[in-house]
């Protein structure tokens, strides 16, 4: 609702308990102190692109953490990244 009211193209979506799940169009990751964190796929689409990024993070020997993540943790992150695939755009808009 806040994203719509702000005329945003994308917005962070929270799960039923108020933790970050994804954006309305993408999966989301954060980096903090060299660790890569992403929300569990309980309340987001566990897409192919997300799985590929997770695979690459592990392959490159970065620490990967899948867990509940608060919105304040995203505000304090060193980096935040979103991912999607062309297929997801096609499915959503056509």
C-alpha positions in Angstrom: 0.0 0.0 0.0 2.8 2.4 0.9 4.5 1.6 -2.4 1.4 2.3 -4.4 0.7 5.5 -2.5 4.3 6.6 -3.3 3.9 5.7 -7.0 6.9 3.4 -6.7 7.7 0.9 -9.4 8.8 -1.7 -6.8 8.4 -2.1 -3.0 9.7 -4.4 -0.3 7.0 -6.8 0.8 6.7 -8.1 4.3 5.5 -11.6 5.4 2.6 -12.1 7.8 4.9 -11.5 10.8 6.5 -8.3 9.5 9.8 -9.7 8.1 11.0 -8.9 4.6 10.0 -11.6 2.1 10.7 -10.1 -1.3 9.7 -7.1 -3.4 6.5 -7.1 -5.4 8.6 -8.1 -8.5 11.9 -9.5 -7.4 13.8 -11.6 -4.8 16.0 -9.7 -2.4 19.4 -10.1 -0.9 21.6 -8.1 1.4 25.3 -8.1 2.2 26.5 -7.2 5.7 30.1 -7.7 6.9 30.9 -10.1 4.0 27.9 -12.3 4.6 25.1 -12.7 2.0 21.6 -12.9 3.6 18.3 -13.6 1.9 14.8 -14.4 3.4 13.7 -18.0 3.5 11.5 -18.9 0.5 8.5 -19.5 2.8 6.8 -16.3 1.7 8.5 -15.6 -1.7 8.7 -17.3 -5.0 11.8 -19.5 -4.9 12.7 -18.7 -8.5 15.4 -20.0 -10.8 17.4 -16.7 -10.7 17.3 -16.7 -6.9 18.5 -20.4 -6.8 21.3 -19.5 -9.3 22.5 -16.6 -7.1 22.5 -18.8 -4.0 24.5 -21.4 -5.9 27.1 -18.9 -7.1 27.4 -17.4 -3.6 28.2 -20.8 -2.2 30.5 -21.7 -5.1 32.5 -18.5 -4.5 32.7 -19.5 -0.8 30.8 -16.5 0.6 28.8 -17.2 3.7 25.1 -17.5 2.8 22.4 -17.2 5.4 18.7 -17.8 4.7 16.6 -16.6 7.6 14.0 -14.1 8.6 15.3 -10.6 8.1 13.9 -7.4 9.5 13.4 -4.2 7.5 15.8 -2.5 9.8 18.5 -5.0 8.8 18.0 -4.0 5.2 18.4 -0.3 6.2 21.7 -1.1 7.9 23.0 -3.4 5.1 26.3 -2.7 3.3 24.6 -3.6 0.1 21.1 -4.6 -1.1 20.4 -6.4 -4.4 17.3 -7.6 -6.1 17.1 -10.3 -8.8 14.5 -11.3 -11.4 14.4 -13.1 -14.7 13.0 -12.0 -18.1 10.6 -14.9 -17.8 9.1 -13.5 -14.6 8.6 -10.1 -16.4 6.9 -11.9 -19.3 4.6 -13.9 -17.0 3.7 -10.8 -15.0 3.0 -8.4 -17.8 1.8 -10.5 -20.7 
